[in-house]
Amino acid sequence: MTCMHAGYGVDLFPKLWQVAPLFELRMSLMMALVLAVVFMGPSPNMAAPTGVTDEEAFDLENYSLNSEMDWENLDVNIYGDSYDYDDLDQEIEVGTVAPDPPSAASLPTAEYHEEELTLPPAPFTLDFKGPGLFGPDTGLGMPTCLLCVCIGGSVYCDDTGLDQIPLLPKDTTHFYGRFNNIRHVKNTDFNYLNQLQSIDLTGNQISGMDEDVFLSLPQLHQLLLADNNLQSMPELPITMKYIDLRNNRLISNGVHSEGFKDMSQLEFLYLSDNKLDYIPVPLPLGLRVLHLQNNNIQTLYEDSFCNSHDRHFIRRNLEDIRLDGNPLNIQLFPQAYVCLPRLPVGSH
């Protein structure tokens, strides 16, 4: 049998049988050689030195199993080049670490010169400008139709904290400015609003109005000014159908003489909870509701509701008259309501 190791053929086993007659030793040696060939493989470093024959490298005839290895005089270089273990002292560079960023102190600095400017606070005024996508600018940082709600021709500005009438879009037909802090209404607040039909300013603090504030509105027919502080009523257009001035401070001298006479379309007139001393006559024939309760009316006249010059005159439309809450006994003035289809509500 020939053992192949590192390219050399060695006839080992015939000589081993002669040197080691014991069977157990033979088997052990065979296993050791087989394991050495399997695990070591054909390594050039473990091959026999160059120029040495198989017989010289493996002197099996003179080999003694009982001899001891002279480890002190063993030449390790016979199995190949020696390895320089000093190379292990070199540092192994694993990777490149990013350098630390430069400190802020090492960076070049730029000099900035800032000057603080102190501006006087701008006055808070409603400085209206031209119309935009959401209606005219209110001067409050937003257009009217963002501050208020605009639906079709109706503008709702209820409870928005207004102290003046905002500039309204030109196509406004109904304006609601209820429950705000408006104190005065100017004659320029409703300029060029030719389609405006209704104004509701209930629940403000209005104590004054320019005299001709509503006369420029050709289609106005509904005006609600209840729960304010008005002592006088401005002149109104003859197109009025509905007037509500309840809970103000109106006095009789603050109502224009014959102020309602030409309002042929007027049907509803609410003047309760004021300080009126008498009924504002003459009243239009189309009037249906007249509320005057809780005033200071003390007397009635024959011409208050009827026509003293026409005994056959009948006021058919006026069906709801309230005079309760006044220092008045209506039984004392029967001639004042003989032309009415119903008796007024009041003290008897």
SVG drawing of the C-alpha trace seen along z (x, -y; Angstrom):
<svg xmlns="http://www.w3.org/2000/svg" viewBox="-122 -117 141 126">
<polyline fill="none" stroke="black" stroke-width="0.4" points="0.0,0.0 1.2,-3.5 0.2,-6.6 0.0,-9.9 1.0,-12.9 1.9,-16.3 2.6,-14.7 5.0,-12.1 4.4,-8.3 5.7,-6.6 5.6,-2.8 4.9,-2.8 2.9,0.2 5.3,3.0 8.0,1.5 5.6,0.8 4.7,4.4 8.3,5.4 9.1,2.8 5.9,3.2 4.8,6.8 2.2,6.1 -1.3,6.0 -2.7,3.4 0.2,1.0 -0.3,1.5 -3.9,0.7 -3.2,-2.5 -0.6,-3.6 -2.8,-3.1 -5.6,-5.1 -3.2,-7.9 -1.9,-8.1 -5.3,-8.1 -6.5,-10.9 -3.4,-12.9 -4.0,-12.6 -7.7,-13.5 -7.3,-16.5 -4.0,-17.9 -4.5,-17.4 -2.0,-18.3 -0.4,-21.3 2.9,-22.6 4.0,-23.8 3.7,-20.3 5.4,-18.5 8.9,-17.1 11.8,-19.5 12.8,-20.0 15.6,-17.7 15.0,-15.0 13.8,-11.6 11.0,-9.6 13.5,-7.3 15.5,-10.1 12.4,-11.9 10.9,-8.8 13.7,-6.6 11.5,-3.9 14.2,-1.2 15.9,-3.1 12.7,-4.4 12.1,-3.3 8.8,-3.6 10.5,-3.6 12.8,-6.5 11.9,-10.0 11.6,-13.0 14.4,-15.5 12.2,-18.5 14.9,-20.9 17.0,-20.3 14.0,-20.0 14.4,-22.1 11.0,-23.5 12.1,-25.0 12.4,-21.6 8.6,-21.7 8.6,-25.0 9.2,-28.6 8.9,-30.0 6.1,-32.5 7.0,-35.9 4.6,-36.3 5.8,-39.8 3.4,-40.8 0.6,-40.3 1.7,-43.4 0.6,-45.6 -2.7,-47.4 -5.5,-46.3 -7.4,-49.2 -11.0,-48.3 -12.6,-51.3 -12.4,-55.0 -14.0,-57.1 -15.5,-60.4 -13.6,-63.3 -15.2,-65.3 -17.0,-68.4 -15.2,-71.6 -16.2,-73.5 -18.2,-76.6 -15.3,-78.6 -13.1,-77.6 -15.6,-78.6 -15.4,-82.1 -17.9,-84.4 -19.8,-87.1 -20.8,-90.2 -24.4,-91.2 -25.7,-94.6 -29.3,-94.6 -31.2,-97.7 -34.4,-97.5 -37.2,-99.6 -40.0,-100.7 -43.2,-101.4 -46.2,-103.1 -49.2,-100.8 -51.6,-101.1 -55.0,-102.4 -57.8,-99.9 -60.3,-101.2 -62.5,-99.8 -60.7,-101.1 -62.8,-99.6 -61.3,-98.9 -62.5,-97.7 -64.3,-94.4 -62.4,-91.1 -63.2,-87.4 -65.0,-87.3 -66.5,-90.7 -65.2,-94.1 -62.3,-94.3 -63.6,-95.0 -60.3,-96.5 -60.2,-93.7 -57.7,-91.6 -60.4,-89.7 -63.1,-90.5 -66.7,-90.8 -67.7,-87.4 -65.0,-85.8 -65.8,-87.8 -69.5,-87.3 -71.4,-84.6 -72.6,-85.4 -75.3,-83.2 -76.7,-84.4 -77.7,-88.0 -77.9,-87.6 -75.0,-88.7 -75.0,-87.3 -72.8,-89.3 -74.6,-88.3 -72.6,-88.3 -69.2,-89.1 -68.2,-92.0 -68.7,-94.7 -68.9,-98.3 -69.7,-99.6 -71.6,-98.5 -69.2,-96.6 -68.9,-97.5 -71.4,-95.2 -71.3,-93.6 -73.3,-95.6 -75.6,-92.6 -76.7,-92.4 -80.4,-92.0 -80.7,-91.1 -78.3,-92.3 -78.2,-90.8 -76.0,-92.6 -77.7,-91.4 -76.1,-91.3 -73.1,-93.4 -71.7,-96.6 -72.8,-99.1 -73.6,-102.5 -74.1,-104.7 -75.3,-104.2 -73.9,-106.6 -75.6,-107.7 -72.7,-106.2 -73.1,-102.7 -75.6,-101.6 -74.5,-103.6 -75.0,-102.1 -76.9,-99.1 -79.9,-99.4 -81.0,-95.8 -81.0,-96.0 -84.5,-94.9 -84.1,-94.1 -81.9,-95.4 -81.8,-93.7 -79.8,-95.4 -81.6,-94.0 -79.7,-93.8 -77.0,-96.4 -76.3,-99.6 -77.5,-102.1 -78.3,-105.4 -78.1,-107.6 -78.5,-107.5 -78.0,-110.0 -81.3,-111.4 -81.2,-110.2 -79.4,-106.9 -82.2,-104.8 -83.6,-107.2 -81.1,-106.1 -82.4,-102.5 -85.1,-102.2 -86.1,-98.6 -86.0,-98.7 -89.2,-97.3 -88.1,-95.7 -86.3,-97.4 -85.6,-95.8 -84.0,-98.0 -85.4,-96.4 -83.5,-96.3 -81.4,-99.4 -81.1,-102.8 -82.9,-105.0 -84.7,-108.1 -85.7,-109.2 -86.5,-107.5 -84.9,-108.6 -86.9,-109.3 -87.9,-106.1 -88.6,-105.4 -92.3,-104.9 -91.6,-101.4 -91.6,-100.0 -93.7,-97.0 -92.4,-95.9 -91.0,-98.2 -89.8,-96.9 -88.6,-99.5 -89.5,-97.6 -87.6,-98.1 -85.9,-101.4 -86.3,-104.9 -88.5,-106.5 -90.4,-109.6 -93.2,-111.1 -91.2,-114.1 -88.6,-111.7 -91.2,-110.4 -91.7,-112.4 -95.1,-114.0 -97.1,-112.0 -94.1,-109.8 -96.1,-106.7 -98.9,-108.4 -97.5,-107.6 -96.4,-104.1 -99.1,-102.4 -97.5,-99.0 -96.8,-99.1 -98.5,-96.2 -96.6,-95.6 -95.6,-98.4 -94.0,-97.4 -93.4,-100.3 -93.9,-98.6 -91.7,-99.2 -90.8,-102.8 -91.7,-106.2 -94.4,-107.4 -97.1,-109.7 -99.6,-109.3 -100.3,-107.2 -98.3,-108.4 -101.1,-109.4 -102.2,-109.2 -101.7,-105.5 -101.7,-104.0 -104.8,-102.1 -103.0,-98.9 -101.7,-98.5 -102.7,-95.1 -100.7,-95.0 -100.0,-97.9 -98.3,-97.2 -98.0,-100.1 -98.0,-98.3 -95.9,-99.5 -95.6,-103.1 -96.9,-106.3 -100.1,-106.8 -102.8,-108.4 -105.5,-109.4 -107.1,-108.5 -108.5,-110.8 -111.4,-110.2 -108.9,-110.3 -106.5,-108.0 -107.9,-105.0 -111.0,-106.4 -111.9,-109.2 -113.9,-111.9 -115.1,-113.3 -116.5,-110.0 -119.0,-108.2 -119.1,-105.2 -115.4,-104.7 -114.3,-101.2 -110.6,-100.2 -110.9,-96.6 -107.3,-95.5 -106.2,-96.6 -107.1,-93.5 -104.3,-93.5 -104.0,-96.6 -102.1,-96.3 -102.5,-99.2 -102.0,-97.2 -99.4,-98.4 -100.3,-102.1 -102.0,-104.4 -105.1,-104.4 -108.7,-103.3 -110.0,-102.5 -113.6,-102.5 -113.4,-106.3 -112.8,-106.8 -115.4,-104.7 -115.4,-107.1 -111.7,-106.3 -112.4,-102.7 -115.9,-102.5 -114.5,-101.9 -112.3,-98.9 -113.4,-95.3 -112.0,-94.4 -111.5,-96.2 -108.0,-97.1 -106.3,-95.1 -105.9,-97.2 -107.2,-98.2 -111.0,-98.6"/>
</svg>
